[in-house]
Amino acid sequence: MKTNILLSILVILFLSFCTNHNNIKYIISRNSYRFWDVYELDNGMYQNFSSTYLFTNKNKVYYYRYNINEKSKLKLYNEEDVVFDNNWSINNKMDSIKINGNDYKLVYFSNDTIVLCRNGGTNIYLFESTELHKDVDLPK
């Protein structure tokens, strides 16, 4: 009897762990925050925009730019005439995402890759940033 109860508890814990880690909401920000480099596909080659998104588990998103030769020096993108709402959300069907007020169709996601489609049909590729970004001042 005790063995069956213990086995049941272990199965439930395992299933909840698997479900959470395959969920786009978890993948995009993990337990606190996660950086994603932004690319587009142009003539069969990925084009880096020298930019990265920082997604937090509090549904905040920040857009950083960097010099491609000094990737560790991220700067929060801020222009006087561009105002970002710094929010991200996923619809109830889990098939689209809103980033800074822009809607994207969620085409594909895995632990290190997210593919989004803009309204015009252009895919945006977000790859997990391999840089640690230790020197970044995180927004509060």
C-alpha positions as CSV (number, residue, x, y, z in Angstrom):
1,M,0.0,0.0,0.0
2,K,2.7,2.4,1.0
3,T,4.7,1.5,-2.1
4,N,1.7,2.3,-4.3
5,I,1.2,5.7,-2.7
6,L,4.9,6.6,-3.0
7,L,4.9,5.5,-6.6
8,S,1.8,7.6,-7.3
9,I,3.4,10.6,-5.8
10,L,6.5,10.2,-7.8
11,V,4.6,9.8,-11.0
12,I,2.6,13.0,-10.3
13,L,5.8,14.9,-9.5
14,F,7.4,13.7,-12.7
15,L,4.5,14.6,-14.9
16,S,4.2,18.1,-13.4
17,F,7.9,18.6,-13.9
18,C,7.7,17.6,-17.5
19,T,4.6,19.6,-18.2
20,N,6.2,22.8,-16.7
21,H,9.5,22.5,-18.6
22,N,7.7,22.0,-21.9
23,N,5.6,25.1,-21.4
24,I,6.5,28.2,-23.4
25,K,5.8,30.4,-20.4
26,Y,8.5,28.5,-18.4
27,I,10.9,28.2,-21.3
28,I,10.9,31.9,-22.2
29,S,11.9,33.1,-18.8
30,R,12.9,30.1,-16.7
31,N,12.7,30.8,-13.0
32,S,13.6,34.4,-13.1
33,Y,14.9,35.8,-16.4
34,R,16.4,34.7,-19.7
35,F,18.2,36.4,-22.6
36,W,17.2,35.6,-26.3
37,D,19.3,36.8,-29.3
38,V,17.2,38.0,-32.2
39,Y,17.7,36.8,-35.8
40,E,15.9,36.8,-39.1
41,L,16.5,34.4,-42.1
42,D,17.7,36.3,-45.2
43,N,18.6,34.3,-48.3
44,G,19.1,31.2,-46.3
45,M,21.4,32.8,-43.7
46,Y,20.6,33.9,-40.2
47,Q,21.1,37.7,-39.8
48,N,21.8,38.9,-36.3
49,F,20.3,42.2,-35.4
50,S,22.9,42.8,-32.7
51,S,20.1,42.7,-30.2
52,T,18.7,40.5,-27.5
53,Y,15.5,40.3,-25.5
54,L,15.4,39.9,-21.8
55,F,12.2,38.1,-20.7
56,T,11.4,37.9,-17.0
57,N,9.0,35.6,-15.2
58,K,7.0,38.7,-14.2
59,N,5.9,39.2,-17.8
60,K,8.4,42.0,-18.4
61,V,10.5,42.2,-21.5
62,Y,13.5,44.5,-22.3
63,Y,15.2,45.0,-25.6
64,Y,19.0,45.4,-25.6
65,R,21.4,46.3,-28.4
66,Y,25.1,45.5,-28.5
67,N,28.2,45.9,-30.6
68,I,28.6,42.6,-32.4
69,N,32.4,42.6,-31.5
70,E,31.7,43.4,-27.8
71,K,28.6,41.3,-27.2
72,S,29.1,41.3,-23.4
73,K,28.4,45.1,-23.3
74,L,24.6,45.2,-23.6
75,K,22.8,48.5,-23.6
76,L,19.1,48.9,-23.0
77,Y,17.6,50.2,-26.2
78,N,15.9,53.5,-25.6
79,E,14.9,56.1,-28.1
80,E,13.0,59.2,-27.3
81,D,10.4,58.6,-30.1
82,V,10.0,54.9,-29.4
83,V,8.1,53.9,-26.3
84,F,8.0,50.2,-25.3
85,D,5.4,48.9,-22.9
86,N,8.0,46.3,-21.7
87,N,5.4,43.6,-21.3
88,W,5.0,40.1,-22.8
89,S,2.1,37.7,-22.7
90,I,0.9,34.5,-24.3
91,N,-2.7,34.0,-25.4
92,N,-4.9,31.3,-23.8
93,K,-4.5,29.0,-26.8
94,M,-0.7,29.2,-26.4
95,D,-0.3,29.9,-30.2
96,S,0.7,33.6,-30.2
97,I,2.8,36.0,-28.1
98,K,2.6,39.7,-27.6
99,I,6.0,41.4,-27.1
100,N,6.1,45.2,-26.4
101,G,2.6,45.6,-27.9
102,N,3.4,43.6,-31.1
103,D,1.6,40.3,-31.9
104,Y,3.5,37.3,-33.2
105,K,2.3,33.9,-34.1
106,L,4.2,31.2,-32.2
107,V,5.5,28.8,-34.9
108,Y,7.9,26.6,-32.9
109,F,9.7,26.5,-29.6
110,S,12.2,24.3,-27.8
111,N,14.5,24.8,-24.8
112,D,16.9,27.0,-26.8
113,T,14.9,28.2,-29.9
114,I,11.7,30.2,-30.4
115,V,10.3,30.9,-33.9
116,L,7.8,33.7,-34.2
117,C,6.0,35.0,-37.3
118,R,5.2,38.6,-37.9
119,N,1.9,39.7,-39.5
120,G,3.8,40.2,-42.8
121,G,4.9,36.6,-42.8
122,T,8.6,37.2,-41.8
123,N,9.9,34.8,-39.2
124,I,11.9,36.0,-36.2
125,Y,14.2,33.6,-34.6
126,L,15.0,33.8,-30.9
127,F,18.0,31.7,-29.8
128,E,18.9,31.4,-26.2
129,S,21.8,33.7,-25.6
130,T,25.0,31.8,-25.0
131,E,26.6,34.8,-23.4
132,L,26.3,35.1,-19.6
133,H,25.6,38.9,-19.6
134,K,27.0,39.1,-16.1
135,D,27.8,42.8,-16.4
136,V,24.2,43.8,-17.4
137,D,22.3,46.1,-15.1
138,L,18.9,44.5,-14.9
139,P,15.9,46.8,-15.0
140,K,14.0,47.0,-11.7
